[in-house]
């Protein structure tokens, strides 16, 4: 098919032919890489509303249709037929593992769940009431101080070693942050358990009694990990890519991603959403909060609603609602007032013209807080769980970036609106 192009007519009678890149799926892109050098003009796109930062084969989101694919597989089918480590394997390698590959991959990841004993001492430096995302940002970044032996990321071997170390250790790092915050003894991983089962045991067991794993909760958490595993070029993934584009090591890049994910507009929305539901408290208060969300002079937003890409239901929100229902049923919490409140809030918002006209639907964070609270995960830890799962996607995106033949350091330009050049006045003249 002949390549399409667009013509840009510039004021000084200059024209610029812009090739149009046709994707496998999604919107065509104007290739403006040569615009600056050939026309001395830049483009401006604060917040990257209309700008693609890379070519990627990993994840596709159709915001209008409300679809999400990992390597072409719809999220609904992956959530039904796979476990999280199979999905992590898929994101990294591009294909789902066969039975032998699945067993080998699970075995190697689970056998990297221990952290260096000196790293455990690292936690002593934090206040017990430190936010666990602050602890994670610090501890994950500190991992790069322990692995000088694998820092040549041009080699597949060093990339793979760092990958399994980060994926294997995330559950341990997070569980230890929780145990430290409540003054309980740290539980070492049990490599006989599944990835999700190991995390639940490290979070909720103690040395004084046998831990009984609930398979329904174990599977629910695994699905929650799958739903959060990747989401193309969101803010934290773009942070990981930009950090990695300078050649920074993956431990530092993932720490940067964790820091970005923490924000309430991004991964911190699940914690903010649960706090919002607790603040609303009763169904009768919903109209007041809907009114606040619509008030331009009030910076209150309905947390867990809206999305830069989805202008339809976030498919993950639908799946999360199903998981939430299953967990509440299993724990005999089906009358959970917060779940009922969330469902009523969703119903009222989706019938309100403001939300309909702005195409604001529940996103992945709307129900995830309710189900995590029911499982016993403290509100402050919700975004840590998000970061645990997104580590699989961040690492796959980081590896795609550093192995991309087009790879170069990311360095956006700007529109300078400051002072013209001027002379520095002497101190007595200022
Ligand atoms: C995640 O990008 C990803 O893929 C992220 C993520 C992932 O998996 O990585 O999906 C995870 O971050 C999900 C989003 C979690 N955040 C929240 O739930 C916080 C609440 N949502 C909003 O802050 C907002 O919707 C964003 C940040 C998610 C999206 O913001 P945009 O795309 O910049 O859109 P916007 O803020 O410009 O909103 C457009 C309009 C505005 O009104 P107008 O100025 O046009 O009049 O919609 C309004 C906004 O005020 N609006 C809301 C709203 N979200 C947007 N109004 C009330 N409540 C909301 N939640």
Boltz pocket constraint, residues with backbone or C-beta under 6 A from the ligand:
constraints:
  - pocket:
      binder: B
      contacts: [[A, 228], [A, 230], [A, 231], [A, 233], [A, 234], [A, 235], [A, 264], [A, 265], [A, 266], [A, 267], [A, 269], [A, 293], [A, 294], [A, 300], [A, 301], [A, 302], [A, 303], [A, 304], [A, 305], [A, 306], [A, 307], [A, 308], [A, 309], [A, 358], [A, 360], [A, 363], [A, 364], [A, 365]]
      max_distance: 6.0
